[in-house]
Amino acid sequence: MAADEKTYQAKTGQAKDRIKEVAGRTVGNDRLTAEGRAGQARGDARQAKQKIKDTLTD
């Protein structure tokens, strides 16, 4: 997988998880809200990892 593709996947994952969080908040579902927040954190970590990897390989 190319670096750009991994970055794209991280960003789309973050967007999906943001939607999950907002939907959970809207309907009052704490579990869905927590899943959305956790997913966003995973996406942030993936994105940071990819940035570090890109910096080290340049």
Secondary structure, DSSP 8 states (H G I E B T S, - for coil): --HHHHHHHHHHHHHHHHHHHHHHHHHT-HHHHHHHHHHHHHHHHHHHHHHHHHHHH-
